[in-house]
Amino acid sequence: REDAINLFWERSTALGDEGRRWRVELRGARKVASYSTPVSVGDLVTVAPISYPHALSVSGSESVTLQAFHIYGASSMGIVEAAGRGGNVYENMRIGRRDGSSRLLSTNADGLHSNGVMRGPTLRSSEIAFTGDDLFN
């Protein structure tokens, strides 16, 4: 959403009823766009504890080609490629919500994160959407 903001929680408390209701105390907001009230009763929010593992890790590699796959959810990043010569190819892949899903996010962090490779990745006929942070970094 254009009016999205990042809110970071300080602490949370279960209010009983088997974990269906929680009180969340927020710790400030980084505004992405002007937004008069950070959160109102009834707003849909995501609670995204970013943690490992990532959905897919490609490490210390060169010229790997991955084709025709979907990532519908990740507790952290969708794809992380790290170290090595790089030059990996991701073709006909989709990182996003499953069709018909009411989930707000596909990943809690980056869609594809490339770090410490000599040559960056190539994406062909691919889609990255609804990530909790950067689409591609």
Kinemage of the C-alpha trace (Angstrom):
@kinemage 1
@onewidth
@group {chain A} dominant
@subgroup {mainchain}
@vectorlist {calphas} color= white
{ca arg a 1} P 0.000 0.000 0.000
{ca glu a 2} L 1.115 3.546 -0.645
{ca asp a 3} L 0.202 4.566 2.890
{ca ala a 4} L 2.121 1.728 4.554
{ca ile a 5} L 4.294 2.307 7.592
{ca asn a 6} L 6.758 0.142 9.481
{ca leu a 7} L 5.918 -0.363 13.131
{ca phe a 8} L 8.215 -2.178 15.509
{ca trp a 9} L 6.842 -3.873 18.595
{ca glu a 10} L 8.284 -3.422 22.036
{ca arg a 11} L 6.428 -6.283 23.765
{ca ser a 12} L 3.261 -8.339 23.495
{ca thr a 13} L 0.879 -9.982 25.938
{ca ala a 14} L -1.634 -12.747 25.241
{ca leu a 15} L -5.109 -11.725 26.362
{ca gly a 16} L -6.367 -15.233 26.905
{ca asp a 17} L -8.839 -16.902 24.547
{ca glu a 18} L -6.249 -19.370 23.235
{ca gly a 19} L -3.918 -16.889 21.549
{ca arg a 20} L -6.529 -15.260 19.328
{ca arg a 21} L -6.174 -11.794 20.882
{ca trp a 22} L -2.978 -9.988 21.804
{ca arg a 23} L -2.020 -6.591 23.167
{ca val a 24} L 0.999 -5.244 21.279
{ca glu a 25} L 3.016 -2.255 22.471
{ca leu a 26} L 4.654 -0.385 19.605
{ca arg a 27} L 8.055 1.245 19.545
{ca gly a 28} L 7.809 4.165 17.090
{ca ala a 29} L 7.112 4.237 13.397
{ca arg a 30} L 9.132 4.986 10.277
{ca lys a 31} L 6.709 6.716 7.955
{ca val a 32} L 6.765 5.756 4.303
{ca ala a 33} L 3.966 8.167 3.452
{ca ser a 34} L 1.877 10.603 5.447
{ca tyr a 35} L -0.569 8.668 7.578
{ca ser a 36} L -2.562 10.381 10.298
{ca thr a 37} L -3.069 7.458 12.707
{ca pro a 38} L -0.520 4.618 12.656
{ca val a 39} L -2.973 1.817 13.452
{ca ser a 40} L -6.719 1.851 14.000
{ca val a 41} L -9.023 -0.807 15.395
{ca gly a 42} L -9.908 -3.160 12.568
{ca asp a 43} L -6.788 -2.473 10.456
{ca leu a 44} L -5.095 -5.508 8.986
{ca val a 45} L -1.511 -5.746 10.217
{ca thr a 46} L 1.321 -8.191 9.837
{ca val a 47} L 3.387 -9.378 12.734
{ca ala a 48} L 6.599 -10.440 11.123
{ca pro a 49} L 9.238 -11.944 13.366
{ca ile a 50} L 12.139 -12.179 10.960
{ca ser a 51} L 13.993 -15.399 11.714
{ca tyr a 52} L 15.904 -18.166 10.011
{ca pro a 53} L 15.826 -20.234 7.941
{ca his a 54} L 15.259 -18.560 4.601
{ca ala a 55} L 13.102 -20.400 2.081
{ca leu a 56} L 16.061 -21.059 -0.251
{ca ser a 57} L 19.806 -20.516 0.249
{ca val a 58} L 22.333 -20.676 -2.592
{ca ser a 59} L 25.804 -20.433 -1.092
{ca gly a 60} L 29.352 -20.535 -2.483
{ca ser a 61} L 28.124 -21.275 -5.985
{ca glu a 62} L 28.618 -20.297 -9.605
{ca ser a 63} L 26.260 -20.362 -12.609
{ca val a 64} L 23.431 -22.207 -10.853
{ca thr a 65} L 20.151 -22.163 -12.792
{ca leu a 66} L 16.885 -22.675 -10.915
{ca gln a 67} L 13.703 -22.874 -12.975
{ca ala a 68} L 9.942 -23.046 -12.554
{ca phe a 69} L 9.378 -22.823 -8.808
{ca his a 70} L 7.192 -20.869 -6.401
{ca ile a 71} L 7.826 -19.611 -2.876
{ca tyr a 72} L 4.565 -18.819 -1.097
{ca gly a 73} L 5.921 -18.117 2.370
{ca ala a 74} L 9.173 -17.591 4.252
{ca ser a 75} L 9.919 -16.782 7.876
{ca ser a 76} L 12.708 -14.502 6.653
{ca met a 77} L 13.973 -14.024 3.079
{ca gly a 78} L 12.677 -15.889 0.047
{ca ile a 79} L 16.050 -16.499 -1.624
{ca val a 80} L 19.503 -15.686 -0.273
{ca glu a 81} L 22.552 -16.124 -2.440
{ca ala a 82} L 25.859 -15.549 -0.713
{ca ala a 83} L 29.576 -15.939 -1.417
{ca gly a 84} L 31.052 -17.603 -4.461
{ca arg a 85} L 31.435 -16.443 -8.020
{ca gly a 86} L 27.677 -15.969 -8.533
{ca gly a 87} L 26.137 -15.444 -11.936
{ca asn a 88} L 23.143 -17.545 -10.895
{ca val a 89} L 19.966 -17.547 -12.973
{ca tyr a 90} L 16.415 -17.652 -11.605
{ca glu a 91} L 13.907 -18.348 -14.354
{ca asn a 92} L 10.110 -18.655 -14.265
{ca met a 93} L 10.071 -18.302 -10.506
{ca arg a 94} L 7.498 -16.623 -8.356
{ca ile a 95} L 7.836 -15.294 -4.842
{ca gly a 96} L 4.396 -14.139 -3.807
{ca arg a 97} L 1.117 -15.035 -2.236
{ca arg a 98} L -0.612 -18.215 -3.327
{ca asp a 99} L -3.485 -17.413 -5.727
{ca gly a 100} L -6.660 -16.800 -3.718
{ca ser a 101} L -4.756 -16.389 -0.455
{ca ser a 102} L -5.791 -13.733 2.062
{ca arg a 103} L -2.259 -13.541 3.510
{ca leu a 104} L -0.752 -10.077 3.530
{ca leu a 105} L 2.876 -11.117 2.950
{ca ser a 106} L 4.806 -13.750 1.042
{ca thr a 107} L 8.043 -13.288 3.004
{ca asn a 108} L 8.864 -11.509 6.256
{ca ala a 109} L 12.004 -9.935 4.748
{ca asp a 110} L 13.589 -9.573 1.281
{ca gly a 111} L 12.325 -11.479 -1.745
{ca leu a 112} L 15.781 -12.123 -3.205
{ca his a 113} L 18.918 -11.037 -1.357
{ca ser a 114} L 22.279 -11.305 -3.126
{ca asn a 115} L 25.328 -10.732 -0.947
{ca gly a 116} L 29.053 -11.212 -1.420
{ca val a 117} L 28.962 -12.771 -4.886
{ca met a 118} L 31.351 -11.673 -7.618
{ca arg a 119} L 28.588 -11.485 -10.233
{ca gly a 120} L 24.952 -10.734 -9.437
{ca pro a 121} L 21.937 -12.822 -10.382
{ca thr a 122} L 19.834 -12.820 -13.535
{ca leu a 123} L 16.041 -13.015 -13.278
{ca arg a 124} L 14.014 -14.104 -16.301
{ca ser a 125} L 10.223 -14.214 -16.563
{ca ser a 126} L 9.938 -14.003 -12.788
{ca glu a 127} L 7.817 -12.199 -10.208
{ca ile a 128} L 8.574 -11.027 -6.662
{ca ala a 129} L 5.701 -9.499 -4.720
{ca phe a 130} L 4.244 -8.877 -1.261
{ca thr a 131} L 7.533 -9.069 0.628
{ca gly a 132} L 8.034 -7.711 4.137
{ca asp a 133} L 11.079 -5.705 3.072
{ca asp a 134} L 12.961 -5.237 -0.211
{ca leu a 135} L 11.802 -7.080 -3.302
{ca phe a 136} L 15.376 -7.436 -4.532
{ca asn a 137} L 18.517 -6.464 -2.678
